Amino acid sequence: MLKRTVIHALAVAALAIAASSSAAFAQDCYDKAGEATASSRDEALKLAYEAVPKATDQRLWQAWLAGGRRIGDAPGWTIRKMTSQCSAGGAGQNCRVMVTLCRL
């Protein structure tokens, strides 16, 4: 009986440790996209990327503006994945940026 109780207690402890460690690794992530048109490819990319922090979190957007408006920069966040696509059209260049952001 004691052996069964000890094994049961160890199994419960193992499950508790597994649950707490998986919760610690769970991240708050968001898939976001932005689109923009501008006369140059660089400006269209920058404007499309700006839509991502702006749509994600107001503080992130303000920090991004204050930090120099660099594509791929996300203060306080990790960029897990980022892709972009640009093509000629409209008033110059149309760009779309897709980003997966995870809160640190």
Buried (B, 14 or more C-beta within 10 A) or exposed (E): EEEEEEEEEEEEEEEEEEEEEEEEEEEEEBEBBBBBBBEEBEBBBBBBBBBBBBBBBEEBBEBBEEEEEEBEBBEEBEEEEBEBEBEEEEEBBBBBBBBBBBBE
